[in-house]
Amino acid sequence: MIPSVRATYNHQFTEHQYQEFLSGIAEEAGEAPAFKVAETPVFIPAQLTSRIQQACDEIVAVILRPDFKHLTSDAIPHELKVPHENDHPHFMVIDFAVCRDEKGDLTPRLIELQGFPSLYAFQELMARQFRTHFNIPDTLCNFFNGLDEVSYFELLKEVIVGPYDPSEVVLLEVKPDEQKTRIDFYYTEEKLGIKPVCITDLVQEGKKLYYELNGQRIQIKRIYNRVIFDDLHRQQESLGKHVHLFQELDVEWITHPNWFYRISKYMLPFIHSEYAPKSWFLHELPVIPADLENYVLKPLFSFAGKGVLIDVTQADIDKIDDPENWILQHKVQYAPVVETPEGPAYCEIRMMYVWPDSSPAPLLVHNLARISKSKMIGVSQGKPQNWTGGSCAFFEQPS
């Protein structure tokens, strides 16, 4: 999106460079990504950087409201509540579509947000490999708040491992070795020394949790949580015997599972910003809009794009018998802003935050990008096309 940088990148790109880039990722992480990594990063011009940061600040201001927990008291399904919720999420992400405003200028539009960690370790690796194998100008940066490759992982270690021995902290997931994002788990282990552990490998004694490491039973003091409890709830029976995590346990959560629901689609109707499309809880909507083609219908408790209705009709709304669990959101018009040798592409930018206990507010640290030739970004579209996939952004800083 910075025309001169984009033109140079596209002109200099070779398939050999791209394969070397992928090999560099695989060599450092121990295996290749199980998902498509795009042939290019996204280059964010200064004006768009400024707008994204302003949008983030306005959204964070809602989360910092003293009544935020009261505001989101109905966000957590009763059967999915976990005891001992803390004061704030340790990780959160905010997703924006890149669009154009009425003047034709690039602008962000809020898509979704989550009180949940993303690919924090992998994104640093990917960005560094882009710099290694391609010509990325030094004036563009993938980090925020003065972080670099060293201080970034120092911060992650402070928040995830804290005062404990890394063996006493686990990255918890359902069947981690089968997840498409497992490369992030393995690289997190390499950088922080914490093991990816399946929920079925936990052992409970009283309120304490244990797992086996090198033939020894180790007590778990902290869980770096990558389990989406909504998915876990659906898989309960097929998983077989495993620890029930919705009980009082003598363990710290990073991030506590309840924040996944508080900071989610549930928040959208409370955010009033020029960068956030208007949203309503369906049961609170006074009148159904006549121009439903300009809206999307989203279920509150379904994630990764599942259940979202893009082309909404009155019949779709009439079929819903739990309107309190749906939101109607003004449709976002993605702009084809990433010029590639095989035609323009759409993109989303995910802004990634870390919130140490010592900080009064979350810290913006890194980013993730998704590039697609389809407007249904993040939803499986079959075989991925060239110049699409997971990526990262390099930002030009406002002067």
C-alpha positions in Angstrom: 0.0 0.0 0.0 3.1 2.2 -0.1 3.3 2.4 -3.9 7.0 2.8 -4.2 7.8 0.0 -1.8 5.1 -2.3 -3.3 6.4 -1.7 -6.8 10.0 -2.5 -5.9 9.0 -5.6 -3.9 6.9 -7.0 -6.7 9.6 -6.3 -9.3 12.4 -7.9 -7.3 10.3 -10.9 -6.1 11.4 -14.4 -7.3 9.9 -17.8 -6.5 13.4 -18.9 -5.3 13.4 -16.2 -2.7 10.0 -17.2 -1.5 11.0 -20.9 -1.2 14.1 -19.8 0.7 12.0 -17.7 3.0 9.7 -20.7 3.7 12.7 -22.9 4.3 14.1 -20.3 6.7 10.9 -20.4 8.8 10.8 -24.2 8.8 14.5 -24.5 9.8 14.0 -22.2 12.8 10.7 -23.6 13.9 11.5 -27.2 13.3 8.7 -27.7 10.8 7.0 -25.9 8.0 3.7 -24.0 8.7 0.6 -26.1 8.2 -1.2 -23.0 6.7 -0.4 -20.9 3.6 2.1 -18.1 4.2 1.7 -15.3 1.7 4.4 -14.3 -0.8 4.4 -10.8 0.6 4.1 -8.7 3.7 1.8 -5.7 3.8 3.3 -2.2 3.7 1.3 0.3 5.7 1.7 4.0 4.9 2.0 6.6 7.7 -1.6 8.0 7.4 -3.1 4.5 7.7 -0.7 3.7 10.6 -2.0 6.7 12.4 -5.7 5.8 11.8 -5.2 2.2 12.9 -3.5 3.4 16.1 -6.3 5.9 16.8 -8.9 3.2 16.2 -7.1 0.9 18.6 -6.9 3.7 21.3 -10.7 4.3 21.0 -11.4 0.6 21.4 -9.0 0.1 24.3 -10.7 3.1 26.0 -13.9 1.0 26.2 -12.0 -1.9 27.7 -10.5 0.4 30.3 -13.9 1.7 31.4 -14.4 1.1 35.2 -17.8 -0.6 34.4 -16.5 -2.8 31.7 -17.1 -6.0 33.6 -20.6 -5.0 34.3 -21.1 -4.0 30.7 -20.0 -7.5 29.6 -21.6 -9.5 32.5 -23.8 -11.5 30.0 -20.9 -12.1 27.6 -19.8 -15.4 29.1 -22.1 -18.4 28.7 -23.0 -19.7 32.1 -21.7 -23.2 31.4 -18.4 -21.9 30.2 -17.5 -19.6 33.2 -14.2 -20.3 34.9 -13.5 -19.3 38.5 -10.9 -16.8 39.6 -11.1 -14.3 36.8 -8.4 -11.6 37.0 -8.7 -7.9 36.4 -7.6 -7.8 32.7 -6.6 -10.0 29.8 -2.9 -10.6 29.4 -3.3 -10.8 25.6 -5.8 -9.3 23.2 -6.0 -8.7 19.5 -8.0 -6.3 17.3 -8.8 -7.1 13.7 -9.3 -4.4 11.0 -10.3 -4.6 7.3 -8.4 -2.2 5.1 -10.9 -0.1 3.2 -11.2 3.3 1.5 -13.2 6.2 2.9 -15.4 8.6 0.9 -12.3 10.5 -0.2 -10.6 7.3 -1.5 -8.1 7.4 1.4 -7.1 4.1 3.1 -8.9 3.6 6.4 -9.3 0.7 8.9 -12.7 -0.7 9.8 -13.1 -2.9 12.8 -14.0 -6.5 12.1 -13.6 -8.3 15.4 -11.6 -8.5 18.6 -10.5 -11.2 21.0 -9.2 -11.4 24.6 -7.0 -14.3 23.6 -3.5 -14.8 22.3 -2.7 -15.0 18.6 0.5 -16.3 16.9 2.8 -14.2 19.1 5.9 -16.2 18.6 5.4 -17.1 15.0 4.7 -13.6 13.8 8.1 -12.4 15.0 9.8 -15.3 13.2 7.9 -14.6 10.0 8.6 -10.9 10.0 12.3 -11.5 10.6 12.5 -14.1 7.8 10.8 -11.5 5.4 13.6 -9.1 6.3 16.2 -11.8 5.8 15.1 -12.9 2.4 13.5 -9.8 0.9 14.4 -6.1 0.7 12.2 -4.5 3.5 13.1 -0.8 4.0 14.6 -0.1 7.5 12.2 2.8 7.8 9.3 0.3 8.2 8.8 -1.6 11.4 6.7 -4.6 12.5 7.1 -3.8 16.3 5.5 -1.1 18.4 6.3 0.7 21.7 10.0 0.6 21.1 10.3 -3.2 21.1 12.8 -5.2 19.0 13.5 -8.9 18.5 15.1 -9.3 22.0 12.9 -7.1 24.2 9.8 -8.5 22.5 10.5 -12.0 23.8 11.7 -10.7 27.1 8.2 -9.2 27.5 6.5 -12.4 26.5 8.6 -14.3 29.0 7.7 -11.8 31.7 4.0 -12.2 31.0 3.8 -15.9 30.2 6.5 -17.5 32.4 6.7 -14.9 35.1 8.5 -15.9 38.3 8.1 -19.7 37.6 10.5 -22.2 36.1 9.5 -22.8 32.5 8.8 -26.4 33.3 6.0 -25.3 35.6 4.2 -23.4 32.8 2.5 -25.2 29.9 0.9 -24.0 26.7 -2.5 -25.7 26.8 -4.5 -26.7 23.8 -6.7 -29.5 22.6 -4.6 -31.9 20.5 -1.8 -29.3 19.9 0.1 -31.5 17.5 -3.0 -31.6 15.2 -3.7 -27.8 15.1 -2.9 -25.8 12.0 -1.2 -23.2 14.3 1.1 -25.8 15.9 4.2 -24.1 14.5 3.5 -21.2 16.9 3.4 -23.7 19.8 6.7 -25.2 18.9 8.4 -21.9 18.4 7.0 -20.6 21.7 8.6 -23.7 23.3 11.9 -22.9 21.6 11.9 -19.3 22.7 10.3 -19.6 26.2 11.0 -23.2 27.2 7.3 -24.1 27.9 5.8 -27.3 26.6 2.7 -27.6 24.5 0.4 -29.9 26.4 -2.9 -31.5 25.5 -5.8 -31.2 27.9 -6.1 -35.0 27.9 -2.5 -35.2 29.3 -3.4 -33.2 32.5 -3.5 -35.1 35.8 -5.5 -33.7 38.7 -4.9 -34.2 42.4 -7.2 -32.2 44.6 -7.0 -28.7 43.1 -3.5 -29.1 41.6 -2.7 -30.0 38.0 0.3 -32.0 36.8 1.8 -33.3 33.6 4.6 -35.6 32.8 8.0 -34.3 31.5 11.0 -36.6 30.9 9.5 -39.3 33.1 8.8 -36.9 36.0 5.5 -35.5 37.2 5.6 -31.7 37.3 3.0 -29.5 39.0 1.6 -26.8 36.7 1.7 -23.3 38.2 0.6 -21.4 35.1 -1.4 -22.2 32.0 -0.7 -20.2 28.8 -4.1 -20.8 27.5 -4.7 -21.6 23.8 -7.9 -23.6 24.4 -11.0 -22.0 22.9 -13.5 -23.2 25.6 -16.4 -22.9 23.2 -14.7 -25.6 21.0 -13.8 -27.6 24.0 -17.4 -27.7 25.2 -18.4 -29.0 21.8 -15.7 -31.7 21.8 -16.2 -32.9 25.4 -17.5 -36.3 24.6 -15.2 -37.2 21.7 -12.1 -36.3 23.7 -12.4 -39.1 26.2 -11.4 -38.7 29.8 -9.8 -35.3 30.7 -9.7 -32.8 33.4 -12.7 -30.6 33.8 -11.3 -27.0 33.5 -14.5 -25.2 34.6 -13.8 -25.8 38.3 -11.7 -24.2 41.0 -8.1 -25.1 40.4 -4.9 -24.1 42.0 -3.4 -22.6 38.8 -2.9 -19.2 37.2 -4.3 -18.5 33.7 -2.6 -16.5 31.0 -5.0 -15.3 29.6 -8.0 -16.2 31.8 -10.6 -18.0 29.7 -13.4 -15.6 30.6 -11.7 -12.8 28.7 -12.2 -14.7 25.4 -15.9 -13.9 25.8 -15.8 -10.4 27.3 -13.5 -9.1 24.6 -15.2 -10.5 21.5 -18.1 -9.8 19.1 -20.1 -9.1 22.3 -18.2 -5.8 22.6 -19.1 -4.5 19.1 -22.3 -2.6 20.0 -20.5 -0.7 22.8 -17.8 0.7 20.5 -18.6 4.1 19.0 -15.8 5.1 16.7 -15.7 6.3 13.1 -13.5 3.2 12.5 -16.1 0.8 13.9 -19.2 -0.1 11.8 -22.4 0.3 13.8 -23.6 -2.9 15.5 -26.6 -3.9 17.5 -27.7 -6.9 19.5 -30.4 -8.4 17.4 -32.9 -8.5 20.2 -32.4 -4.8 21.0 -32.8 -3.6 17.4 -35.9 -1.3 17.3 -36.5 -1.7 13.5 -35.1 -4.2 11.1 -33.3 -2.1 8.4 -34.9 -2.2 4.9 -31.4 -2.4 3.3 -30.4 -5.7 4.8 -28.0 -6.2 1.9 -25.7 -3.6 3.7 -25.4 -5.7 6.9 -23.9 -8.9 8.2 -25.4 -11.2 10.8 -23.0 -12.7 13.3 -23.6 -15.3 16.0 -22.0 -14.2 19.3 -20.7 -17.6 20.3 -19.2 -19.0 17.1 -15.7 -18.1 16.1 -13.3 -18.2 13.1 -16.0 -16.9 10.8 -18.4 -19.8 11.4 -22.1 -19.1 11.1 -21.6 -15.5 9.8 -24.3 -14.6 7.2 -23.0 -12.2 4.6 -26.1 -11.8 2.4 -28.8 -11.3 5.1 -32.5 -11.5 4.3 -35.6 -11.0 6.4 -36.1 -14.8 6.3 -32.7 -15.3 7.9 -33.7 -13.1 10.8 -37.2 -14.7 11.1 -35.5 -18.1 11.6 -33.5 -17.0 14.6 -35.1 -18.1 17.9 -32.3 -16.7 20.1 -31.8 -13.1 18.9 -30.0 -12.2 22.1 -27.1 -14.4 20.8 -26.7 -12.5 17.5 -25.5 -9.1 16.3 -26.4 -7.2 13.2 -23.4 -5.2 11.9 -23.1 -2.7 9.1 -21.2 -4.4 6.3 -17.6 -3.5 5.7 -16.5 -2.9 2.2 -13.0 -4.3 1.9 -10.8 -2.5 -0.7 -8.5 -4.4 -3.1 -5.4 -2.5 -1.9 -2.6 -5.0 -2.1 -1.2 -4.9 -5.6 0.2 -8.3 -6.6 1.7 -9.6 -9.9 -1.5 -11.6 -10.2 -4.1 -8.9 -9.5 -5.1 -6.9 -6.4 -6.0 -8.5 -3.1 -7.9 -7.7 0.1 -6.3 -7.7 3.5 -7.0 -7.6 7.2 -4.6 -6.3 9.9 -4.6 -7.8 13.4 -3.1 -5.5 16.1 -1.6 -7.6 18.9 -1.5 -6.5 22.5 0.3 -7.7 25.7 -1.0 -6.5 29.1 1.6 -7.1 31.9 0.2 -7.0 35.4 2.6 -4.0 36.0 1.0 -1.9 33.3 -2.2 0.2 33.7 -3.2 -0.5 30.1 -2.4 -3.0 27.3 0.7 -2.5 25.2 0.5 -2.7 21.4 3.5 -4.9 20.5 3.1 -6.6 17.1 0.8 -7.5 14.2 -0.6 -10.2 11.9 -1.9 -9.8 8.4 -4.2 -11.9 6.2 -4.2 -11.4 2.4 -7.0 -12.8 0.3 -8.5 -12.6 -3.1 -11.9 -13.3 -1.4 -13.7 -11.0 0.9 -14.3 -13.9 3.3 -10.9 -13.5 4.9 -10.0 -16.1 7.5 -12.7 -18.6 6.2 -11.4 -21.7 4.4 -11.9 -21.2 0.7 -10.4 -24.5 -0.6 -7.0 -24.5 -2.2 -5.3 -21.1 -1.4 -4.3 -18.8 -4.3 -0.9 -17.4 -5.0 -0.1 -14.1 -3.2 -2.6 -14.9 -0.4 -2.4 -16.3 3.1 -1.0 -15.4 6.5 1.4 -12.6 6.6 2.6 -9.6 8.6 2.6 -5.8 8.1 5.5 -3.3 8.2 4.4 0.1 9.3 5.6 3.5 8.2 5.5 5.7 11.3 3.6 9.1 11.2 5.9 12.1 11.2 
